[in-house]
């Protein structure tokens, strides 16, 4: 999921990240990337099915702890009979992606 968001926004994938499940950045259960882990399973090792998400549930993806990019991700549906895709598919976008580093880069 991290890689799909990075690709969707054409970011450089060069910073730490964390997912917050079942709440916001204060109340959700954090699942950190390998480089930022604080014990427990990391985002790279966790399968989406292990999270126990349900339709309509939202989670927070927080990227770049300095510039603080925050994304809300919502599970819109589960297609149990669909063939398994080897890569995430972006199904909707709105507007232009922001520049990761602004215009000074």
N, C-alpha and C positions, 0 to 999 in steps of 0.2 A: 504494500500500500504506500509506503514511503517513496519507493522508486516511481510509482505511478504518479504521485502528486508532483514529485520533482520533474518528471518528464512533461506533465501537463502544463506546468508553469515555466518550463525551460530554465530552471534553476541549475546551479552548478553542483549541487549535492556535495557541498564542502563544509558542512557544519553539523553539530550535534542535533538530535531531535528526541522527542518523547511523544507517546500517545497517552491521553487520559481517557480512561474508559469508565462510563457510568457517572458522569458528572463533569465539572469544569476543572480548571487547573488547580483549584483548592480542594475540591471534594472527590475528584475522579481517581481511579486507581492508575498510577503511572506505569507505563511499560517503556523503559528507556532503550535507546540504541546501545549497541555493544560498548562503544567508547564512553558512554555516560552512565552506565548501569550502576545501580545502588543495590546490588544483590538481586536474586531472583532471575526469572527468565527474561531474555532480551527480545526486542521487537524482531530481530533477525531470525530468532529461533522459534517464535510463536506463530502458529498457523491461525488464520482468521477463525476457523471453526472452533478453536480452543477458547476463544473469548466469550462465546455464548451470546452473541449479538442477536437481537430480535428486530423485526421490521419496524422502522420508525425510530430506532435508537440512534443517538448521535454520539460521536466521540470527537475529541479535540486532538488535532495534530499540531504540535508546537515545534517549529524549526528555527534554528539559529538563535541561541540563547542570548546573543548580543543585540541583534536587530529585531528579534521577537516576531517572527511570522507565525500567525495563528490561523488555523483552518478548522472549520467545522465539517465533519464528514457524517453523512446520514445514510443508514442502510435503507434503501428504498424497496428492496424485494429480494426474495430468495427463490431461485429457479432450480428446484431439485432435479428436474428432468433435463436441464440444459447440458450440453457438452461442456466439459471442462476446458476453459481457455488457459493457455500457458502464460498469458500476460494479461494484466488488468486492461479494461477498455474504458475509455472516457466516454460517457453517454451524453453529457451536456456541459456546455460552457456558457458563460455570460461575459461579454465584453473582452477587452484585451488583457492579457496577463501583465501584471506590474513588473517592472524591472527589478531584479533582485538587489542590485546595488545602487540604483538611482542613476542619474545622468552623469555623475562625476567619474564613473568608471569608463 
